[in-house]
Amino acid sequence: MGSLSKKIPKFKNEDEEREFWDTHSPLEYFDVESAKSASFPALKPSLRSISIRLPENVLEALKILANKQDVPYQSLIKIFLARQIEQERVNLHAKPSRSHKKKRAPTLKKSNPLLNPTA
């Protein structure tokens, strides 16, 4: 076990600490050989509440799907969003970069039964 030559400074706030670690390696301040594995089973991801307006028929369809899958509808929304975000990331990395043309936001097809239940 090696001795550490550097001491971690005291920080006034998280921003100052973040800036410090952006420019310094933790390996200079911690003895890797004496490190122990840690488990944080009660650690939950940070969540932020948002407000989103959805057409009533979309919300109703989500609730029906969630009920069939026996999950809360807000959890199902999070699952759908996470899947789509991951798919978009994969697509972005798979496609070669084009010129700097401005991309239009994707539109939902009118034939989508979630948006138009009478179609």
C-alpha positions as CSV (number, residue, x, y, z in Angstrom):
1,M,0.0,0.0,0.0
2,G,1.4,3.3,-1.1
3,S,1.2,6.5,0.8
4,L,-0.7,9.4,-0.7
5,S,1.3,12.6,-1.2
6,K,-1.7,14.9,-1.9
7,K,-4.5,16.0,0.4
8,I,-7.9,16.8,-0.9
9,P,-8.6,20.5,-0.4
10,K,-11.7,21.8,1.4
11,F,-14.3,23.1,-1.0
12,K,-16.7,26.0,-0.4
13,N,-19.4,24.4,-2.5
14,E,-20.2,21.7,-5.0
15,D,-19.4,23.8,-8.0
16,E,-15.9,24.4,-6.7
17,E,-15.5,20.7,-6.0
18,R,-16.8,19.7,-9.4
19,E,-14.4,22.2,-11.1
20,F,-11.5,20.7,-9.1
21,W,-12.3,17.1,-10.1
22,D,-12.7,18.1,-13.7
23,T,-9.0,19.0,-13.7
24,H,-7.5,16.5,-11.3
25,S,-7.3,12.7,-11.2
26,P,-8.7,10.9,-8.1
27,L,-5.9,8.4,-8.5
28,E,-3.5,11.1,-7.1
29,Y,-5.6,11.4,-3.9
30,F,-6.9,7.8,-3.2
31,D,-5.0,4.6,-2.6
32,V,-6.6,2.2,-5.1
33,E,-5.1,-0.8,-3.5
34,S,-6.8,-0.1,-0.2
35,A,-10.2,0.7,-1.8
36,K,-13.1,-1.5,-0.8
37,S,-16.2,-2.4,-2.8
38,A,-19.4,-0.5,-1.7
39,S,-23.0,-1.2,-2.2
40,F,-25.8,1.3,-2.1
41,P,-29.1,-0.7,-2.4
42,A,-31.3,2.2,-1.2
43,L,-29.9,4.7,-3.7
44,K,-32.6,5.9,-6.1
45,P,-32.2,8.0,-9.2
46,S,-32.9,11.7,-9.0
47,L,-36.4,12.5,-10.2
48,R,-37.9,15.8,-11.2
49,S,-41.6,16.4,-11.6
50,I,-42.8,17.9,-14.8
51,S,-46.2,18.9,-16.3
52,I,-47.0,17.6,-19.7
53,R,-50.3,18.1,-21.7
54,L,-51.5,15.1,-23.6
55,P,-54.5,14.6,-25.7
56,E,-57.2,12.8,-23.7
57,N,-57.3,9.8,-26.0
58,V,-53.5,9.3,-25.8
59,L,-53.7,9.4,-22.0
60,E,-56.6,7.0,-22.0
61,A,-54.7,4.6,-24.3
62,L,-51.7,4.8,-22.0
63,K,-53.8,4.0,-19.0
64,I,-55.3,1.0,-20.8
65,L,-51.9,-0.3,-21.9
66,A,-50.5,0.2,-18.4
67,N,-53.5,-1.6,-16.8
68,K,-52.9,-4.6,-19.2
69,Q,-49.3,-4.7,-18.2
70,D,-50.1,-4.2,-14.5
71,V,-47.9,-1.1,-14.1
72,P,-48.8,2.5,-13.2
73,Y,-49.4,4.6,-16.3
74,Q,-46.7,7.1,-15.3
75,S,-44.2,4.3,-15.0
76,L,-45.2,3.1,-18.5
77,I,-44.6,6.6,-19.9
78,K,-41.1,6.6,-18.4
79,I,-40.4,3.2,-19.9
80,F,-41.6,4.4,-23.3
81,L,-39.6,7.5,-23.1
82,A,-36.4,5.7,-22.0
83,R,-36.8,3.2,-24.9
84,Q,-37.3,5.9,-27.5
85,I,-34.4,7.9,-26.2
86,E,-32.1,4.9,-26.4
87,Q,-33.3,4.1,-29.9
88,E,-32.6,7.7,-30.9
89,R,-29.1,7.5,-29.5
90,V,-28.5,4.3,-31.4
91,N,-29.8,5.9,-34.6
92,L,-27.6,9.0,-34.1
93,H,-24.5,6.9,-33.8
94,A,-25.4,4.6,-36.7
95,K,-26.0,7.4,-39.3
96,P,-23.2,9.3,-40.8
97,S,-23.3,13.0,-40.0
98,R,-25.0,15.1,-42.7
99,S,-24.5,18.7,-43.6
100,H,-25.7,21.3,-41.1
101,K,-29.3,21.3,-42.4
102,K,-31.9,22.1,-39.8
103,K,-33.9,19.0,-38.9
104,R,-37.6,19.2,-38.4
105,A,-39.1,17.7,-35.3
106,P,-40.7,14.2,-35.9
107,T,-44.4,14.3,-36.4
108,L,-46.9,11.7,-35.4
109,K,-49.0,10.2,-38.2
110,K,-52.7,11.0,-38.1
111,S,-53.4,7.3,-38.7
112,N,-51.9,6.5,-35.3
113,P,-54.8,5.0,-33.3
114,L,-53.5,6.5,-30.1
115,L,-54.0,10.0,-31.6
116,N,-57.1,9.3,-33.6
117,P,-59.2,6.5,-32.1
118,T,-61.9,6.8,-34.8
119,A,-59.4,6.1,-37.6
